């Protein structure tokens, strides 16, 4: 007879992270835009494409709303352009739905959303890659980008997730996003910084809105950045963001249970900076924690069926598999040149069975010695 697994005893603990949230966000947001007012004057009716991405960022809808009103007060006619590469199934309706899930709609923002997926070349990178850019954004007189600065889940560089990535990968739309990921295999993701410089030489970037969150995912910094200092500022803010980022304080870990993965949480579903698990042709930069088995319980509602990143898990549930949108997941994984991250692990009908599989395959561990961690 097979031996019935005995589950380890667990306890709930709270972790003290860096708490640095803005105490009066409305005042700070408005002050940031007001300080930039003397540099922003429009010839009546000049248009501005305001680029917004797909990530769930604290107060993103509010910051976007205030940015739009600021531009209107200066005499501009702003509209929103989704800057999210292939997310949302790489369709206009899909990307509108992603924005709606973040509280950003034409009704709530009081401006049009131009979600056309067309992009055209504006330059050629030294590596030979055509630099593509959203046609809707190119049609505007100016461009503004709004994004969070944080460590990336796929690579290490002076510039990672932030304004430069939005100017290149995000506003490159689906075709551009795939090009950056393809060329990064042989040239590294350092191409994002140099390509961003070329993009800024080809478009009229009015400013960038850089956001930084604290360890609890609350807005801690907002900076309005002009093109002349954008790269320098983003490099500095990346260090600030990294210093506040949460980490699992245990290493090694035998079994890591992750409650939810999703595109609204991380580009690869679950942040490799936290889980220590990464699979990619560009290499594995993760050093810790060392995790033997990962069990993902479910897909976040905000991911809208995109389960990219499930390939980083060893086990999951039928519940997640049934919520998976194959086309969205496939398109995102192929566009990111990371099909391995969409590979389905073994899945079980219930959490108990999946957890049993983790415990029976993590080595000769007793319930008293197994190191099990569960995170949201």
C-alpha positions as CSV (number, residue, x, y, z in Angstrom):
1,X,0.0,0.0,0.0
2,X,1.1,3.5,-0.7
3,X,1.9,5.5,2.4
4,X,-0.4,8.4,3.2
5,X,1.6,11.6,3.2
6,X,1.7,13.5,6.5
7,X,1.7,17.2,5.9
8,X,4.0,19.5,7.8
9,X,2.7,21.9,10.4
10,X,2.8,25.5,9.2
11,X,2.4,28.9,10.8
12,X,1.3,32.3,9.5
13,X,3.9,34.9,9.8
14,X,4.1,38.6,8.8
15,X,7.1,40.0,7.1
16,X,8.3,43.6,7.7
17,X,9.1,45.2,4.4
18,X,10.2,48.7,3.4
19,X,7.2,50.9,4.1
20,X,7.6,54.2,2.3
21,X,4.2,55.0,0.8
22,X,3.3,58.6,0.0
23,X,1.1,59.8,2.8
24,X,-0.8,62.4,0.7
25,X,-0.7,61.0,-2.8
26,X,-3.1,63.5,-4.3
27,X,-1.0,66.5,-3.2
28,X,2.3,64.8,-4.3
29,X,0.9,63.8,-7.7
30,X,-0.5,67.3,-8.4
31,X,2.7,69.0,-7.1
32,X,4.8,66.8,-9.4
33,X,2.8,67.9,-12.5
34,X,2.6,71.5,-11.4
35,X,6.4,71.7,-11.0
36,X,6.7,70.7,-14.7
37,X,4.1,73.2,-15.9
38,X,6.5,75.9,-17.1
39,X,8.0,73.5,-19.6
40,X,4.7,72.4,-21.1
41,X,2.9,74.9,-23.2
42,X,0.9,73.9,-26.3
43,X,0.0,75.5,-29.5
44,X,-3.7,75.2,-29.4
45,X,-4.9,71.7,-30.1
46,X,-1.6,69.9,-30.2
47,X,-2.1,66.2,-29.6
48,X,-0.4,64.0,-27.0
49,X,-0.3,60.2,-27.0
50,X,-0.2,59.1,-23.4
51,X,1.2,55.6,-23.2
52,X,-0.1,53.2,-20.5
53,X,0.9,49.6,-19.9
54,X,-0.7,46.4,-18.6
55,X,0.7,46.1,-15.1
56,X,-1.4,46.6,-12.0
57,X,0.4,49.6,-10.4
58,X,-0.7,51.4,-7.3
59,X,-2.8,54.5,-8.2
60,X,-2.1,54.1,-11.9
61,X,-5.6,55.1,-12.9
62,X,-5.4,58.2,-10.7
63,X,-2.0,59.2,-11.9
64,X,-3.1,58.8,-15.5
65,X,-6.3,60.8,-14.9
66,X,-4.3,63.7,-13.3
67,X,-1.8,63.6,-16.2
68,X,-4.5,63.9,-18.8
69,X,-6.1,66.9,-16.9
70,X,-2.7,68.5,-16.6
71,X,-2.1,68.2,-20.3
72,X,-5.6,69.6,-21.1
73,X,-5.0,72.6,-18.7
74,X,-1.8,73.3,-20.7
75,X,-3.9,73.4,-24.0
76,X,-3.1,69.9,-25.3
77,X,-5.5,67.3,-26.7
78,X,-4.4,64.0,-25.1
79,X,-5.5,60.5,-25.9
80,X,-4.4,57.1,-24.5
81,X,-2.3,54.5,-26.4
82,X,-1.9,51.0,-24.9
83,X,1.8,50.3,-24.6
84,X,1.9,46.7,-23.8
85,X,3.5,44.8,-26.7
86,X,1.5,41.6,-27.3
87,X,-0.6,41.6,-24.1
88,X,-4.4,41.4,-24.3
89,X,-4.1,38.8,-27.1
90,X,-2.4,41.4,-29.3
91,X,-5.8,42.8,-30.4
92,X,-7.3,46.3,-30.0
93,X,-10.3,45.0,-28.0
94,X,-8.0,42.8,-25.9
95,X,-5.8,45.7,-24.9
96,X,-8.8,47.9,-24.2
97,X,-10.0,45.2,-21.8
98,X,-6.6,45.0,-20.1
99,X,-6.8,48.8,-19.5
100,X,-10.4,48.5,-18.3
101,X,-9.2,46.0,-15.7
102,X,-6.9,48.7,-14.4
103,X,-9.7,51.2,-14.2
104,X,-8.7,53.0,-17.4
105,X,-11.5,53.4,-19.9
106,X,-12.6,56.2,-22.2
107,X,-15.4,57.0,-19.8
108,X,-13.3,57.1,-16.7
109,X,-10.4,59.0,-18.3
110,X,-12.6,61.3,-20.4
111,X,-10.3,60.9,-23.5
112,X,-10.2,58.5,-26.5
113,X,-8.2,55.3,-26.4
114,X,-6.5,54.5,-29.7
115,X,-5.7,50.9,-29.5
116,X,-4.7,50.1,-33.0
117,X,-1.9,47.5,-33.2
118,X,-0.1,48.9,-36.2
119,X,3.6,49.8,-35.8
120,X,6.2,51.0,-38.4
121,X,10.0,51.3,-38.4
122,X,11.5,54.6,-37.3
123,X,15.2,53.5,-37.1
124,X,17.6,50.6,-37.2
125,X,19.5,49.5,-34.2
126,X,23.3,48.7,-34.4
127,X,22.4,45.0,-34.0
128,X,20.4,45.1,-37.2
129,X,17.0,45.2,-35.6
130,X,14.3,47.5,-37.0
131,X,13.0,49.7,-34.3
132,X,9.2,49.7,-34.5
133,X,6.9,52.3,-33.0
134,X,3.1,52.6,-32.6
135,X,1.6,54.4,-35.6
136,X,-1.1,55.9,-33.3
137,X,1.6,57.4,-31.1
138,X,3.6,58.6,-34.1
139,X,0.5,60.5,-35.4
140,X,0.5,62.6,-32.2
141,X,2.5,65.8,-31.9
142,X,4.0,64.6,-28.6
143,X,4.3,61.4,-26.5
144,X,4.1,60.9,-22.8
145,X,4.9,57.6,-21.1
146,X,3.7,56.4,-17.6
147,X,5.2,53.4,-16.0
148,X,6.6,51.8,-12.8
149,X,10.3,51.5,-12.4
150,X,11.3,48.1,-11.0
151,X,13.7,45.1,-11.4
152,X,12.8,43.0,-14.4
153,X,11.9,39.3,-14.1
154,X,14.0,38.3,-17.1
155,X,17.3,40.1,-17.1
156,X,19.7,42.4,-15.2
157,X,20.9,45.7,-16.7
158,X,21.3,49.4,-15.8
159,X,17.8,49.8,-17.3
160,X,15.1,47.2,-16.7
161,X,11.3,47.7,-16.3
162,X,10.3,51.3,-16.7
163,X,10.1,54.1,-19.1
164,X,12.7,53.0,-21.6
165,X,11.1,49.6,-21.9
166,X,7.7,51.2,-22.6
167,X,9.3,53.4,-25.3
168,X,10.7,50.4,-27.0
169,X,9.0,47.1,-26.2
170,X,5.6,48.5,-25.1
171,X,5.1,51.0,-27.9
172,X,6.7,48.6,-30.4
173,X,3.3,46.8,-30.1
174,X,3.3,43.1,-30.8
175,X,5.7,43.0,-33.7
176,X,8.2,45.2,-31.9
177,X,8.0,43.3,-28.6
178,X,8.8,40.1,-30.4
179,X,11.8,41.7,-32.2
180,X,13.4,42.9,-29.0
181,X,13.0,39.5,-27.4
182,X,14.5,37.8,-30.4
183,X,17.5,40.1,-30.7
184,X,18.1,40.0,-27.0
185,X,19.1,36.3,-27.2
186,X,22.2,37.2,-29.1
187,X,22.8,40.8,-27.9
188,X,21.3,41.0,-24.4
189,X,18.5,43.2,-23.2
190,X,21.0,46.1,-23.0
191,X,19.6,46.9,-26.4
192,X,16.6,48.5,-24.7
193,X,18.6,51.4,-23.3
194,X,20.4,52.2,-26.6
195,X,17.1,51.7,-28.6
196,X,15.3,54.0,-26.2
197,X,17.9,56.7,-27.0
198,X,17.2,56.3,-30.7
199,X,13.5,56.4,-30.1
200,X,13.8,59.7,-28.2
201,X,15.7,61.1,-31.1
202,X,12.9,60.2,-33.5
203,X,9.8,61.3,-31.6
204,X,8.8,64.3,-29.6
205,X,8.7,63.0,-26.0
206,X,7.2,65.6,-23.8
207,X,8.0,63.8,-20.5
208,X,7.9,60.5,-18.7
209,X,6.0,59.8,-15.5
210,X,8.1,57.4,-13.3
211,X,6.5,55.6,-10.5
212,X,8.2,53.6,-7.7
213,X,6.4,51.3,-5.2
214,X,7.5,50.4,-1.7
215,X,7.7,46.8,-0.4
216,X,4.0,46.7,0.1
217,X,3.2,47.7,-3.4
218,X,2.1,51.2,-2.5
219,X,3.2,54.3,-4.5
220,X,6.3,55.7,-2.9
221,X,7.8,58.0,-5.5
222,X,6.5,59.9,-8.5
223,X,8.8,61.9,-10.8
224,X,8.1,63.8,-14.0
225,X,11.2,63.2,-16.1
226,X,12.2,65.2,-19.2
227,X,13.9,63.4,-22.1
228,X,17.3,64.9,-21.4
229,X,17.6,63.2,-18.0
230,X,15.3,60.2,-18.5
231,X,17.9,57.5,-18.7
232,X,20.0,58.9,-15.9
233,X,16.9,59.2,-13.7
234,X,15.6,55.8,-14.5
235,X,18.9,54.2,-13.6
236,X,18.8,55.9,-10.2
237,X,15.2,55.0,-9.5
238,X,15.8,51.3,-10.4
239,X,18.3,51.2,-7.5
240,X,15.7,52.8,-5.2
241,X,13.0,50.3,-6.3
242,X,15.3,47.3,-5.9
243,X,16.2,48.4,-2.3
244,X,12.5,48.4,-1.4
245,X,11.5,45.1,-3.1
246,X,10.2,42.2,-1.0
247,X,12.1,38.9,-0.9
248,X,11.4,35.5,0.7
249,X,13.6,35.4,3.9
250,X,14.2,31.7,3.7
251,X,16.8,29.8,1.6
252,X,16.8,27.0,0.6
253,X,13.1,26.1,0.2
254,X,11.8,22.5,-0.5
255,X,8.3,23.5,-1.5
256,X,7.0,26.9,-2.5
257,X,3.2,27.3,-2.8
258,X,2.1,30.3,-4.8
259,X,-1.6,31.2,-4.5
260,X,-1.9,33.1,-7.8
261,X,0.1,34.0,-10.8
262,X,-1.0,36.5,-13.5
263,X,0.1,39.2,-16.0
264,X,-1.3,41.8,-13.6
265,X,1.2,40.5,-11.0
266,X,4.3,40.0,-13.1
267,X,5.3,39.8,-16.7
268,X,6.0,36.1,-16.3
269,X,3.1,35.5,-13.9
270,X,5.2,35.2,-10.8
271,X,8.2,37.4,-10.1
272,X,11.5,35.4,-10.5
273,X,13.1,38.0,-8.2
274,X,10.9,36.6,-5.5
275,X,10.6,32.9,-6.4
276,X,14.2,32.4,-7.6
277,X,12.9,30.3,-10.6
278,X,13.7,31.4,-14.1
279,X,14.0,29.6,-17.5
280,X,15.1,31.6,-20.5
281,X,17.5,31.4,-23.5
282,X,19.1,34.7,-22.4
283,X,20.4,32.9,-19.2
284,X,19.4,32.5,-15.6
285,X,20.3,35.5,-13.4
286,X,18.5,34.1,-10.3
287,X,20.7,33.3,-7.3
288,X,18.3,32.8,-4.5
289,X,16.2,31.4,-3.1
290,X,17.0,27.9,-4.1
291,X,13.5,26.2,-4.5
292,X,13.1,22.5,-5.3
293,X,9.4,22.4,-6.1
294,X,6.9,25.1,-7.0
295,X,3.1,24.6,-6.8
296,X,0.9,27.3,-8.3
297,X,-2.7,27.1,-7.1
298,X,-4.6,29.4,-9.4
299,X,-4.6,32.1,-12.0
300,X,-5.5,35.7,-10.9
301,X,-8.8,37.1,-12.3
302,X,-6.9,40.2,-13.5
303,X,-4.7,38.0,-15.9
304,X,-7.8,37.5,-18.1
305,X,-6.8,33.9,-18.9
306,X,-3.1,34.6,-19.8
307,X,-1.2,32.0,-17.9
308,X,2.3,32.8,-19.2
309,X,4.7,31.8,-16.5
310,X,3.0,28.6,-15.5
311,X,5.9,26.8,-17.1
312,X,8.0,27.9,-14.1
313,X,5.9,25.7,-11.8
314,X,6.3,22.0,-11.2
315,X,2.7,21.3,-10.3
316,X,-0.6,23.1,-10.6
317,X,-4.4,22.5,-10.5
318,X,-7.1,21.6,-13.0
319,X,-8.8,24.8,-11.7
320,X,-6.0,26.9,-13.2
321,X,-5.9,24.9,-16.4
322,X,-9.6,25.4,-17.0
323,X,-9.2,29.2,-16.6
324,X,-6.3,29.3,-19.0
325,X,-6.9,31.1,-22.4
326,X,-4.7,29.1,-24.7
327,X,-4.4,31.7,-27.5
328,X,-3.5,34.6,-25.2
329,X,-1.0,32.5,-23.4
330,X,0.5,31.1,-26.6
331,X,0.8,34.5,-28.3
332,X,2.4,36.1,-25.3
333,X,4.9,33.3,-24.8
334,X,5.9,33.2,-28.4
335,X,6.2,37.0,-28.7
336,X,8.5,37.0,-25.7
337,X,10.5,34.2,-27.3
338,X,9.9,32.1,-24.1
339,X,7.7,29.2,-25.0
340,X,9.1,27.3,-22.1
341,X,7.3,29.6,-19.7
342,X,3.9,28.6,-21.1
343,X,4.5,24.8,-20.8
344,X,1.9,23.1,-18.7
345,X,3.3,21.3,-15.6
346,X,1.5,18.3,-14.1
347,X,-1.9,19.3,-12.8
348,X,-4.2,17.8,-10.2
349,X,-7.9,17.9,-9.4
350,X,-7.3,19.5,-6.0
351,X,-4.7,21.3,-4.0
352,X,-4.1,18.3,-1.6
353,X,-3.0,16.1,-4.5
354,X,-0.7,18.7,-5.9
355,X,0.9,19.3,-2.5
356,X,1.3,15.6,-2.0
357,X,3.2,15.4,-5.3
358,X,5.5,18.2,-4.2
359,X,6.3,16.6,-0.9
360,X,6.9,13.2,-2.5
361,X,9.3,14.6,-5.1
362,X,11.4,17.2,-3.1
363,X,13.8,14.6,-1.6
364,X,13.9,12.4,1.5
365,X,12.2,14.9,3.8
366,X,10.1,14.2,6.9
367,X,7.2,16.5,7.9
368,X,9.4,17.8,10.6
369,X,12.3,18.8,8.3
370,X,10.6,19.8,5.0
371,X,10.9,23.6,4.4
372,X,7.6,24.7,3.0
373,X,6.6,28.3,2.2
374,X,3.3,29.6,0.9
375,X,3.0,33.1,-0.6
376,X,0.0,34.9,-2.1
